[in-house]
Amino acid sequence: MKKKNKKNKIKKVQPYSIEKQIPLIKRLNSKDKLSIFLGAGVSVSCGLPDWVSLLDRLKMAINNYGIDVNEDADVADIARKTFGDEFNLVVANCLYESGLEISESMLSIAHSRVKSIVCFNFDDILEEQFQSEGIRHSVVLNGEKFNLNNEHTTIFHPHGYLGRFDSGQELQANDIVLSKSDYDNLYQNHYCLTNLIQLSMLMTKTVMFVGMSMTDPNTIRLLKEARKIGVWNWHYALMKKINETDLKMETKRLRSLGVDPVWYENHSDIPQIMKEISL
């Protein structure tokens, strides 16, 4: 009997060290194969609240309105019912009440020359940087038409947008994703534009996650969905180093999702990393 030749399947292993990862990420950027998914961590570096702090401020606004909120309650959902048409205005006030300053991280992202950025934050800091630096860009909100083949950078806001200088009417016109029910709807509706934009990036680009905890259930589901479809490209996440044991566990978890962590020592390292992948 003839022995059947078994073809050895070589599984591509991504490098762990920053020194090996950055040149690859830069090459992807040069070929327009890189997208950035931007989370609250970068806005926090500019002085804005993270999601927990934002909800705490929103809870205080509800309390000031004379309504007590239980500890386990969906604060954003109660706020929608309490403030009605002024809900977005109240959220915007909570978001910007302490002012802000532009961080080096945000500035370096604007200068990265990555052509597609998915920004999960409500704020307009990134757009302000593009505008003040004279960098051509376009902004896409839910329901708007867009072109992924633009020569300039396209910034998507799948969770909504609250501009600092928007009028009450402009704020009211935007839909934002903040309450548990909002996220549940995203999770259940596979074909909503918000999910399709993210999924298209995960399938056609290499995504670099910046300022994200990588624990969002919808992001994890979409990563798994892309792999289920048969797309096995690797993505990257800029992550602050933790203790050795947790680092190994988190690396294993992320790599099971097709995400290779780029571990850095301090948040101040992000601008340098972004500069090194810039064109």
Backbone as numpy.savetxt, mean C-alpha at the origin, in Angstrom:
# Nx Ny Nz CAx CAy CAz Cx Cy Cz
13.49 -52.76 -19.76 12.65 -51.56 -19.76 13.52 -50.32 -19.76
13.06 -49.35 -20.51 13.79 -48.09 -20.55 13.40 -47.23 -19.35
14.43 -46.70 -18.77 14.17 -45.81 -17.64 13.69 -44.46 -18.13
12.65 -43.98 -17.50 12.13 -42.66 -17.86 12.98 -41.58 -17.24
13.40 -40.67 -18.11 14.20 -39.55 -17.60 13.31 -38.55 -16.91
13.62 -38.31 -15.68 12.84 -37.33 -14.94 13.51 -35.97 -15.03
12.76 -35.03 -15.45 13.30 -33.67 -15.53 13.29 -33.03 -14.14
14.47 -32.64 -13.76 14.56 -31.98 -12.46 13.99 -30.58 -12.54
13.03 -30.31 -11.69 12.45 -28.98 -11.64 13.28 -28.10 -10.71
13.84 -27.07 -11.27 14.66 -26.16 -10.47 13.79 -25.03 -9.96
13.66 -24.98 -8.66 12.86 -23.92 -8.06 13.72 -22.69 -7.85
13.30 -21.59 -8.40 14.07 -20.36 -8.28 14.02 -19.85 -6.84
15.19 -19.65 -6.29 15.28 -19.15 -4.92 15.72 -17.70 -4.95
14.94 -16.86 -4.33 15.27 -15.44 -4.30 16.37 -15.16 -3.27
17.23 -14.20 -3.54 18.29 -13.86 -2.58 17.72 -13.16 -1.34
18.41 -13.29 -0.23 17.95 -12.68 1.02 18.58 -11.31 1.27
19.84 -11.14 0.91 20.54 -9.93 1.30 20.14 -8.74 0.45
20.15 -7.55 1.07 19.82 -6.32 0.35 20.77 -6.12 -0.82
22.05 -6.46 -0.60 23.05 -6.24 -1.65 22.70 -7.00 -2.93
22.13 -8.19 -2.78 21.77 -8.99 -3.95 20.41 -8.61 -4.51
19.51 -8.13 -3.65 18.15 -7.84 -4.09 18.05 -6.52 -4.86
18.73 -5.50 -4.36 18.56 -4.16 -4.94 18.91 -4.09 -6.43
20.03 -4.66 -6.89 20.32 -4.60 -8.34 19.22 -5.23 -9.18
18.63 -6.33 -8.69 17.55 -6.98 -9.42 16.32 -6.08 -9.47
15.97 -5.46 -8.33 14.81 -4.57 -8.29 15.02 -3.37 -9.21
16.24 -2.85 -9.27 16.53 -1.72 -10.14 16.37 -2.11 -11.60
16.81 -3.32 -11.96 16.64 -3.78 -13.35 15.16 -3.90 -13.70
14.36 -4.39 -12.75 12.92 -4.48 -12.99 12.31 -3.10 -13.20
12.77 -2.13 -12.41 12.29 -0.76 -12.56 12.65 -0.21 -13.93
13.86 -0.49 -14.40 14.31 0.03 -15.70 13.50 -0.55 -16.86
12.91 -1.73 -16.63 12.11 -2.39 -17.67 10.61 -2.14 -17.48
10.26 -1.22 -16.55 8.87 -0.92 -16.23 8.13 -2.18 -15.76
8.83 -2.99 -15.00 8.25 -4.22 -14.46 8.04 -4.13 -12.95
8.18 -2.92 -12.42 8.09 -2.75 -10.97 6.92 -1.84 -10.61
6.21 -2.21 -9.56 5.13 -1.38 -9.02 5.35 -1.26 -7.52
4.92 -0.14 -6.94 5.02 0.06 -5.50 3.62 0.02 -4.89
3.46 -0.76 -3.82 2.26 -0.74 -3.00 2.63 0.01 -1.73
1.98 1.13 -1.50 2.37 2.04 -0.43 1.37 2.00 0.72
1.86 1.76 1.94 0.99 1.67 3.11 1.17 2.82 4.07
0.49 2.71 5.21 0.42 3.82 6.17 1.77 4.15 6.79
2.70 3.18 6.81 3.98 3.41 7.45 4.72 4.62 6.90
4.61 4.87 5.60 5.31 5.99 5.00 4.64 7.31 5.36
3.31 7.32 5.42 2.60 8.53 5.82 2.86 8.87 7.28
3.02 7.82 8.10 3.36 8.03 9.51 4.69 8.76 9.63
5.62 8.46 8.72 6.92 9.13 8.75 6.79 10.62 8.45
5.64 11.02 7.90 5.39 12.44 7.62 4.58 13.11 8.73
4.29 12.36 9.79 3.58 12.94 10.93 2.10 12.63 10.97
1.59 11.83 10.03 0.17 11.48 10.02 -0.07 10.25 10.90
-1.29 10.05 11.37 -1.57 8.89 12.25 -1.60 7.59 11.48
-1.27 6.49 12.16 -1.49 5.18 11.55 -2.97 4.85 11.69
-3.38 3.65 11.22 -4.81 3.34 11.20 -5.40 3.29 12.61
-4.65 2.74 13.54 -5.14 2.64 14.92 -5.34 4.04 15.51
-4.36 4.90 15.31 -4.44 6.27 15.84 -5.56 7.05 15.17
-5.74 6.81 13.87 -6.82 7.49 13.14 -8.18 7.09 13.70
-8.36 5.80 13.97 -9.63 5.33 14.55 -9.82 5.87 15.97
-8.72 6.02 16.72 -8.81 6.60 18.06 -9.29 8.04 17.99
-8.77 8.79 17.01 -9.20 10.18 16.83 -10.67 10.23 16.40
-11.06 9.30 15.56 -12.45 9.25 15.10 -13.38 8.91 16.26
-12.92 8.02 17.12 -13.70 7.65 18.31 -13.90 8.86 19.22
-12.85 9.67 19.36 -12.94 10.87 20.18 -13.92 11.86 19.59
-13.94 11.95 18.25 -14.89 12.85 17.57 -16.32 12.41 17.83
-16.55 11.09 17.86 -17.89 10.56 18.14 -18.27 10.86 19.59
-17.30 10.66 20.50 -17.56 10.94 21.92 -17.90 12.41 22.13
-17.19 13.29 21.42 -17.46 14.73 21.52 -18.84 15.09 20.99
-19.37 14.20 20.15 -20.70 14.40 19.58 -21.77 13.93 20.57
-21.32 13.33 21.68 -22.25 12.90 22.72 -22.65 11.45 22.64
-21.88 10.65 21.90 -22.21 9.23 21.76 -21.05 8.39 22.32
-21.40 7.45 23.20 -20.39 6.55 23.75 -20.16 5.38 22.79
-18.89 5.01 22.62 -18.55 3.92 21.71 -17.94 2.77 22.52
-18.52 1.58 22.38 -17.98 0.41 23.07 -16.60 0.05 22.52
-15.83 -0.59 23.35 -14.44 -0.90 22.98 -14.37 -1.79 21.74
-15.29 -2.72 21.59 -15.27 -3.68 20.47 -16.07 -3.20 19.25
-16.60 -2.00 19.32 -17.47 -1.52 18.24 -16.66 -1.15 16.99
-17.33 -1.18 15.84 -16.73 -0.73 14.58 -16.83 0.79 14.55
-15.76 1.44 14.96 -15.75 2.90 15.12 -16.12 3.61 13.83
-15.52 3.18 12.71 -15.77 3.85 11.43 -17.23 3.71 11.01
-17.82 2.54 11.26 -19.22 2.31 10.90 -20.14 3.21 11.73
-19.85 3.33 13.03 -20.64 4.22 13.89 -20.48 5.67 13.44
-19.26 6.03 13.05 -19.00 7.40 12.58 -19.80 7.70 11.31
-19.90 6.74 10.41 -20.70 6.94 9.19 -22.15 7.27 9.54
-22.69 6.51 10.47 -24.09 6.71 10.86 -24.26 8.01 11.64
-23.24 8.37 12.42 -23.32 9.57 13.25 -23.21 10.84 12.44
-22.24 10.89 11.53 -21.93 12.14 10.81 -22.55 12.22 9.42
-23.08 11.12 8.91 -23.77 11.15 7.63 -22.91 11.70 6.50
-23.40 12.71 5.80 -22.69 13.28 4.65 -21.36 13.94 5.04
-21.20 14.24 6.32 -19.96 14.89 6.75 -18.90 13.89 7.24
-19.18 12.61 7.04 -18.25 11.57 7.50 -16.84 11.78 6.95
-16.71 11.95 5.64 -15.39 12.12 5.04 -14.68 13.36 5.55
-15.44 14.42 5.78 -14.87 15.66 6.30 -14.30 15.43 7.70
-15.04 14.70 8.53 -14.59 14.40 9.89 -13.32 13.54 9.84
-13.30 12.53 8.95 -12.12 11.67 8.82 -10.92 12.50 8.36
-11.14 13.41 7.40 -10.05 14.26 6.90 -9.50 15.14 8.03
-10.39 15.69 8.85 -9.94 16.51 9.98 -9.11 15.68 10.97
-9.54 14.45 11.22 -8.79 13.56 12.10 -7.43 13.21 11.50
-7.41 13.07 10.20 -6.18 12.68 9.50 -5.13 13.78 9.54
-5.57 15.02 9.32 -4.62 16.13 9.14 -4.51 17.06 10.36
-5.15 16.72 11.46 -5.26 17.68 12.58 -3.92 18.08 13.20
-2.91 17.22 13.11 -1.62 17.54 13.73 -0.62 18.13 12.73
-1.07 18.38 11.50 -0.16 18.89 10.48 0.74 17.78 9.96
1.67 18.14 9.10 2.57 17.13 8.54 3.84 17.79 8.02
4.84 16.96 7.80 6.07 17.41 7.16 6.54 16.30 6.23
7.13 16.69 5.11 7.52 15.71 4.12 8.76 14.95 4.59
8.69 13.64 4.55 9.83 12.82 4.97 10.71 12.49 3.77
11.94 12.11 4.07 12.87 11.69 3.02 12.36 10.43 2.32
11.66 9.58 3.06 11.12 8.36 2.45 10.11 8.70 1.36
9.19 9.63 1.66 8.19 10.01 0.67 8.83 10.68 -0.54
9.82 11.52 -0.28 10.52 12.21 -1.37 11.24 11.21 -2.27
11.87 10.21 -1.67 12.61 9.22 -2.46 11.67 8.36 -3.30
10.46 8.10 -2.80 9.48 7.34 -3.58 9.03 8.14 -4.80
8.84 9.44 -4.61 8.44 10.30 -5.73 9.51 10.32 -6.82
10.78 10.20 -6.41 11.89 10.25 -7.37 12.33 8.87 -7.85
11.60 7.83 -7.48 12.01 6.47 -7.84 11.80 6.16 -9.32
10.93 6.92 -9.96 10.57 6.74 -11.38 9.84 5.43 -11.63
9.27 4.86 -10.57 8.37 3.72 -10.74 7.08 4.25 -11.34
6.57 3.61 -12.37 5.47 4.18 -13.14 4.08 3.83 -12.62
3.99 2.87 -11.73 2.67 2.54 -11.17 2.79 2.38 -9.65
2.02 3.20 -8.93 2.03 3.18 -7.48 0.60 2.99 -6.98
0.40 1.97 -6.16 -0.90 1.74 -5.53 -0.78 2.24 -4.08
-1.45 3.35 -3.78 -1.35 3.98 -2.47 -2.62 3.71 -1.67
-2.49 2.97 -0.57 -3.65 2.60 0.23 -4.03 3.68 1.24
-3.29 4.78 1.26 -3.55 5.87 2.20 -4.52 6.88 1.61
-5.25 7.57 2.49 -6.20 8.59 2.05 -5.51 9.91 1.70
-4.35 10.14 2.28 -3.73 11.47 2.21 -3.18 11.79 0.82
-2.85 13.08 0.63 -2.36 13.56 -0.66 -0.87 13.92 -0.63
-0.13 13.37 0.34 1.28 13.75 0.48 2.09 13.35 -0.75
1.87 12.15 -1.26 2.64 11.70 -2.42 2.37 12.58 -3.63
1.10 12.90 -3.84 0.76 13.77 -4.98 1.40 15.14 -4.83
1.43 15.65 -3.60 2.06 16.96 -3.37 3.54 16.92 -3.75
4.20 15.79 -3.42 5.61 15.66 -3.76 5.82 15.63 -5.27
4.99 14.89 -5.97 5.11 14.84 -7.43 4.91 16.23 -8.02
3.92 16.94 -7.49 3.62 18.27 -8.02 4.73 19.27 -7.71
5.20 19.29 -6.45 6.21 20.27 -6.06 7.55 20.00 -6.74
7.82 18.72 -7.07 9.07 18.37 -7.74 8.94 18.44 -9.26
7.76 18.77 -9.75 7.55 18.90 -11.19 7.61 17.57 -11.92
7.19 16.49 -11.25 7.22 15.16 -11.85 5.83 14.84 -12.41
5.77 14.55 -13.68 4.48 14.29 -14.33 3.83 13.03 -13.75
2.54 13.12 -13.48 1.83 11.98 -12.91 0.34 12.15 -13.13
-0.40 11.08 -12.90 -1.86 11.15 -12.92 -2.38 10.36 -11.73
-3.57 10.73 -11.25 -4.16 10.10 -10.07 -5.45 9.40 -10.49
-5.62 8.17 -10.05 -6.82 7.39 -10.40 -7.55 7.01 -9.13
-8.83 7.39 -9.05 -9.68 7.00 -7.93 -10.65 5.93 -8.42
-11.35 5.30 -7.49 -12.28 4.24 -7.86 -13.32 4.72 -8.87
-13.52 3.92 -9.92 -14.53 4.23 -10.91 -14.01 5.06 -12.08
-12.78 5.56 -11.98 -12.22 6.37 -13.05 -11.46 5.50 -14.06
-11.46 5.93 -15.31 -10.73 5.21 -16.33 -9.23 5.45 -16.15
-8.43 4.47 -16.54 -6.99 4.63 -16.41 -6.27 3.84 -17.50
-5.01 4.21 -17.71 -4.18 3.57 -18.73 -2.87 3.15 -18.08
-2.60 1.85 -18.06 -1.39 1.35 -17.44 -0.16 1.56 -18.30
-0.35 2.01 -19.54 0.77 2.18 -20.46 1.24 3.63 -20.57
0.87 4.45 -19.59 1.33 5.84 -19.60 2.84 5.91 -19.47
3.42 6.96 -20.05 4.86 7.19 -19.90 5.17 7.79 -18.53
4.17 8.41 -17.92 4.39 9.01 -16.60 3.88 8.07 -15.51
4.05 8.48 -14.26 3.62 7.66 -13.12 2.12 7.78 -12.89
1.47 6.66 -12.69 0.05 6.62 -12.34 -0.08 6.20 -10.88
-0.80 7.01 -10.11 -1.00 6.72 -8.69 -2.46 6.30 -8.48
-2.66 5.10 -7.99 -4.00 4.58 -7.71 -4.29 4.71 -6.22
-5.53 5.07 -5.91 -5.98 5.14 -4.51 -7.17 4.19 -4.34
-6.93 2.89 -4.22 -8.04 1.93 -4.16 -8.90 2.04 -2.90
-8.36 2.64 -1.84 -9.14 2.79 -0.60 -9.73 4.18 -0.44
-9.59 5.02 -1.48 -10.17 6.36 -1.42 -9.13 7.44 -1.21
-9.59 8.68 -1.27 -8.67 9.83 -1.27 -9.35 11.02 -0.60
-8.61 11.65 0.32 -9.12 12.83 1.02 -8.06 13.92 0.94
-8.20 14.81 -0.02 -7.22 15.87 -0.20 -7.34 16.93 0.89
-6.20 17.43 1.35 -6.21 18.43 2.43 -6.98 19.68 2.07
-6.91 20.07 0.79 -7.52 21.34 0.38 -8.80 21.14 -0.42
-9.33 19.91 -0.37 -10.60 19.64 -1.06 -11.75 20.33 -0.33
-12.74 20.76 -1.09 -13.94 21.35 -0.48 -14.78 20.24 0.14
-15.75 20.63 0.96 -16.64 19.65 1.57 -17.34 18.80 0.53
-17.71 19.43 -0.57 -18.40 18.72 -1.64 -17.47 17.70 -2.31
-16.21 18.10 -2.52 -15.24 17.19 -3.13 -14.95 16.01 -2.20
-14.84 16.27 -0.91 -14.61 15.20 0.05 -15.78 14.23 0.08
-16.97 14.79 0.05 -18.18 13.97 0.13 -18.31 13.03 -1.07
-17.77 13.45 -2.22 -17.92 12.68 -3.45 -17.05 11.42 -3.48
-16.06 11.33 -2.58 -15.15 10.19 -2.57 -15.63 9.08 -1.65
-15.44 7.85 -2.09 -15.74 6.68 -1.25 -14.43 6.23 -0.61
-14.42 6.06 0.72 -13.22 5.58 1.39 -13.50 4.25 2.08
-12.48 3.43 2.15 -12.57 2.12 2.79 -11.94 2.22 4.16
-12.75 2.16 5.21 -12.22 2.35 6.56 -12.86 1.41 7.58
-14.15 1.15 7.44 -14.85 0.32 8.43 -14.64 -1.17 8.15
-14.96 -1.98 9.14 -14.83 -3.43 8.97 -15.73 -3.93 7.85
-16.92 -3.33 7.76 -17.84 -3.75 6.69 -17.29 -3.38 5.32
-16.58 -2.23 5.24 -15.95 -1.83 3.97 -14.94 -2.89 3.53
-14.10 -3.34 4.48 -13.09 -4.34 4.18 -13.71 -5.69 3.89
-14.81 -6.01 4.57 -15.50 -7.27 4.30 -16.04 -7.29 2.88
-16.56 -6.14 2.43 -17.07 -6.06 1.06 -15.95 -6.26 0.04
-14.77 -5.69 0.33 -13.62 -5.88 -0.55 -13.23 -7.35 -0.61
-13.25 -7.97 0.56 -12.83 -9.36 0.64 -13.76 -10.28 -0.14
-15.05 -9.95 -0.11 -16.04 -10.81 -0.73 -16.20 -10.56 -2.23
-15.96 -9.31 -2.65 -16.17 -8.95 -4.05 -14.87 -9.08 -4.84
-14.64 -10.25 -5.43 -13.39 -10.52 -6.13 -13.20 -9.60 -7.34
-14.30 -9.14 -7.92 -14.20 -8.45 -9.20 -14.44 -6.94 -9.12
-14.40 -6.38 -7.90 -14.52 -4.93 -7.80 -13.22 -4.31 -8.31
-13.31 -3.07 -8.76 -12.16 -2.41 -9.39 -10.96 -2.36 -8.46
-11.22 -2.13 -7.18 -10.14 -2.08 -6.20 -9.30 -3.34 -6.23
-9.96 -4.50 -6.23 -9.24 -5.76 -6.24 -8.62 -6.06 -7.60
-9.31 -5.68 -8.67 -8.79 -5.95 -10.01 -7.51 -5.17 -10.28
-7.45 -3.92 -9.80 -6.23 -3.12 -9.98 -5.06 -3.79 -9.27
-5.29 -4.17 -8.02 -4.21 -4.82 -7.26 -3.80 -6.14 -7.90
-4.79 -6.93 -8.29 -4.50 -8.23 -8.88 -3.75 -8.10 -10.20
-4.12 -7.10 -10.99 -3.42 -6.89 -12.27 -1.96 -6.55 -12.05
-1.67 -5.76 -10.99 -0.27 -5.43 -10.67 0.48 -6.67 -10.21
-0.16 -7.47 -9.35 0.48 -8.67 -8.82 0.74 -9.70 -9.91
-0.05 -9.65 -10.99 0.10 -10.62 -12.06 1.04 -10.16 -13.17
1.12 -8.84 -13.38 1.89 -8.35 -14.52 3.18 -7.63 -14.13
3.34 -7.33 -12.84 4.52 -6.60 -12.37 5.15 -7.35 -11.20
6.33 -6.89 -10.82 6.88 -7.25 -9.53 6.55 -6.11 -8.58
5.90 -6.42 -7.48 5.45 -5.39 -6.54 6.44 -5.26 -5.39
6.74 -4.02 -5.02 7.52 -3.78 -3.82 6.60 -3.10 -2.81
6.37 -3.78 -1.69 5.52 -3.26 -0.63 6.36 -2.37 0.29
5.89 -1.14 0.50 6.62 -0.18 1.33 5.67 0.37 2.39
6.07 0.32 3.66 5.24 0.86 4.72 4.01 0.04 5.02
4.06 -1.27 4.69 2.92 -2.15 4.94 3.33 -3.25 5.91
2.38 -3.65 6.77 2.66 -4.69 7.75 2.63 -6.08 7.15
2.03 -6.21 5.97 1.87 -7.48 5.26 0.99 -8.46 6.03
0.03 -7.92 6.77 -0.93 -8.76 7.49 -2.37 -8.52 7.04
-2.57 -7.59 6.10 -3.93 -7.28 5.64 -4.53 -8.51 4.95
-5.69 -8.99 5.41 -6.28 -10.22 4.86 -6.57 -10.13 3.36
-6.98 -8.95 2.88 -7.30 -8.83 1.46 -6.04 -8.89 0.60
-4.96 -8.26 1.06 -3.69 -8.33 0.33 -3.18 -9.76 0.27
-3.26 -10.46 1.40 -2.82 -11.86 1.46 -3.67 -12.72 0.52
-4.97 -12.47 0.52 -5.87 -13.26 -0.36 -5.53 -13.04 -1.82
-5.25 -11.78 -2.20 -4.93 -11.48 -3.60 -3.59 -12.08 -4.01
-2.62 -12.09 -3.10 -1.34 -12.74 -3.38 -1.55 -14.23 -3.64
-2.38 -14.86 -2.81 -2.67 -16.28 -2.98 -3.45 -16.53 -4.26
-4.37 -15.60 -4.57 -5.19 -15.75 -5.77 -4.33 -15.69 -7.03
-3.35 -14.77 -7.05 -2.46 -14.65 -8.21 -1.69 -15.95 -8.42
-1.23 -16.55 -7.33 -0.49 -17.81 -7.44 -1.41 -18.96 -7.87
-2.65 -18.90 -7.40 -3.60 -19.95 -7.76 -3.88 -19.92 -9.26
-3.91 -18.69 -9.81 -4.13 -18.54 -11.25 -2.95 -19.08 -12.04
-1.78 -19.08 -11.42 -0.59 -19.62 -12.09 0.51 -18.61 -12.30
0.39 -17.43 -11.69 1.43 -16.41 -11.80 2.39 -16.56 -10.63
3.65 -16.90 -10.93 4.61 -17.22 -9.87 5.76 -16.22 -9.81
5.51 -14.97 -10.25 6.57 -13.97 -10.09 6.71 -13.58 -8.62
7.93 -13.21 -8.23 8.20 -12.85 -6.85 7.99 -11.37 -6.61
7.60 -11.04 -5.40 7.44 -9.65 -4.98 8.37 -9.39 -3.80
8.45 -8.12 -3.42 9.38 -7.74 -2.34 8.66 -6.86 -1.32
9.12 -6.92 -0.09 8.55 -6.06 0.96 9.69 -5.48 1.79
9.73 -4.15 1.90 10.70 -3.51 2.78 10.20 -3.67 4.21
10.98 -4.36 5.03 10.55 -4.69 6.38 11.66 -4.34 7.37
11.26 -3.74 8.50 12.24 -3.42 9.55 12.63 -4.70 10.30
13.93 -4.87 10.54 14.42 -6.07 11.20 13.82 -6.24 12.59
13.52 -7.49 12.92 13.01 -7.84 14.23 13.97 -8.86 14.85
13.61 -9.44 15.97 14.52 -10.41 16.58 14.68 -11.63 15.67
15.80 -12.33 15.84 16.20 -13.39 14.90 15.15 -14.47 14.73
14.53 -14.90 15.83 13.53 -15.97 15.75 12.32 -15.53 14.95
11.77 -14.35 15.27 10.60 -13.84 14.56 10.95 -13.52 13.11
12.18 -13.07 12.87 12.61 -12.75 11.51 12.55 -13.99 10.63
13.02 -15.11 11.15 13.00 -16.35 10.37 11.57 -16.81 10.10
10.70 -16.69 11.10 9.30 -17.11 10.95 8.58 -16.21 9.95
8.84 -14.89 10.06 8.17 -13.93 9.16 8.69 -14.09 7.73
9.98 -14.35 7.60 10.55 -14.59 6.26 9.89 -15.81 5.63
9.72 -16.86 6.41 9.09 -18.08 5.91 7.64 -17.82 5.49
6.91 -17.06 6.32 5.51 -16.75 6.01 5.39 -15.95 4.73
6.21 -14.91 4.61 6.14 -14.05 3.44 6.55 -14.80 2.17
7.59 -15.61 2.29 8.04 -16.34 1.11 7.02 -17.38 0.66
6.20 -17.87 1.57 5.13 -18.80 1.19 4.07 -18.10 0.36
4.04 -16.74 0.45 3.10 -15.94 -0.34 3.73 -15.42 -1.62
5.03 -15.73 -1.81 5.72 -15.22 -2.98 6.30 -13.83 -2.77
6.51 -13.47 -1.50 7.05 -12.15 -1.17 8.39 -12.33 -0.46
9.43 -11.72 -1.00 10.75 -11.81 -0.39 10.99 -10.56 0.43
11.20 -10.67 1.74 11.42 -9.48 2.56 12.80 -8.89 2.34
12.86 -7.58 2.27 14.13 -6.85 2.24 14.26 -6.22 3.63
15.03 -6.84 4.49 15.13 -6.39 5.88 16.08 -5.22 6.01
15.64 -4.18 6.69 16.51 -3.03 6.94 16.59 -2.77 8.44
17.63 -2.03 8.86 17.88 -1.81 10.29 16.96 -0.73 10.87
16.88 0.41 10.19 16.11 1.56 10.70 15.25 2.13 9.58
14.14 2.78 9.96 13.26 3.38 8.96 14.00 4.41 8.11
15.05 4.98 8.67 15.84 5.97 7.92 16.60 5.32 6.76
16.62 3.97 6.71 17.29 3.28 5.61 16.45 3.29 4.33
15.13 3.51 4.46 14.24 3.43 3.30 14.63 4.39 2.18
14.91 5.68 2.49 15.28 6.59 1.39 16.49 6.10 0.60
17.50 5.55 1.29 18.69 5.07 0.60 18.36 3.87 -0.30
17.52 2.96 0.20 17.11 1.82 -0.60 16.37 2.28 -1.84
15.45 3.25 -1.67 14.67 3.75 -2.80 15.58 4.44 -3.81
16.58 5.18 -3.32 17.51 5.86 -4.24 18.30 4.85 -5.06
18.63 3.73 -4.44 19.45 2.73 -5.13 18.68 1.97 -6.20
17.36 1.93 -6.10 16.56 1.28 -7.14 16.05 2.26 -8.18
16.30 3.56 -7.96 15.83 4.60 -8.88 16.65 4.59 -10.16
16.06 5.14 -11.22 16.74 5.18 -12.51 17.53 6.48 -12.68
